[in-house]
């Protein structure tokens, strides 16, 4: 395994590998290290509402591969990582962050401290406290629209907006994980083609949690990458204002 030396090397070497070498040696500790680094990823309001389920046993990997529609990237992997979001734990995460702010600014009750505490004690509960039908989110949306008539205002305040926000944070962590795996000489493939209901059942997950993606890990086979990397022209995706 060739270990890339720089970030540019890592980015160029990382590919979505569709088939792994099942005979190659694989160090599961590399996954542990990469997950530790993944938790350093930026995330909305430092709420860290993510979880990573390692599927290591051969039996569960086989079952999960079937749940991933039999994709080669899943069937030949040495380990599968199920990246999830955990929307139901917002209260304990908000409390954790508020306590951290109080400890960091102990004895210094200035306007910055008050704003930070108000954020976690008041704003976060307002945003994350949602009912099943999302009616509170509709009310927030209307309030945001009304305030936004005269000044800049955050518009993404519905229950679905919060859901999207959590998945974005989890995706950032997933990317950090995949780059770390590549830095250690291993390959990955992020997969979205899976039966989320059966995957959660297999792993005994809280039904309130949602799967962002499933990442397979291993050493690429000679035919594991299906072709040269193709990207559209920068002029199609980069705009200057």
LINLINJO-V687380 format. One line per field, one symbol per residue. ss: DSSP state (H for helix, E for strand, - for the rest). psi: psi as a letter, one per 30 degrees, with the letter a starting at -180 (. if undefined). A space follows every 50 residues. Layout:
ss->???
psi->???
//
This chain:
ss->------HHHHHHH--E---E-------HHHHHHHHHHH-----HHH---E EEEEE--HHHHHHHHHH----HHHH---EEEEEEE-HHHHHHHHHHHHHH HHHH------HHHHHHHHHHHHHHHHHH------HHHHHHHHHHHHH--- --------HHHHHHHHHHHHHHHHHHHHHHHHH---EEEEE----HHHHH HHH------EEEEEEEEE-E-------------HHHH----
psi->kkjkfleeeeeefkljkfkljffkkkjffeeeeeeeeeffkklkghfhil ljjkjekeeeeeeeeefgggkefeeglfkkkjklliffgeeeeeeeeeee eeeegkgiiaeeeeeeeeeffeeeeeefjklefgeeeeeeeeeeeeefef lkkkfigleeeeeeeeeeeeeeeeeeeeeeeeeggllljkkfiljeeeee eeghlkfflkkelkklkakklegfkflkkkklkffffkkk.
//
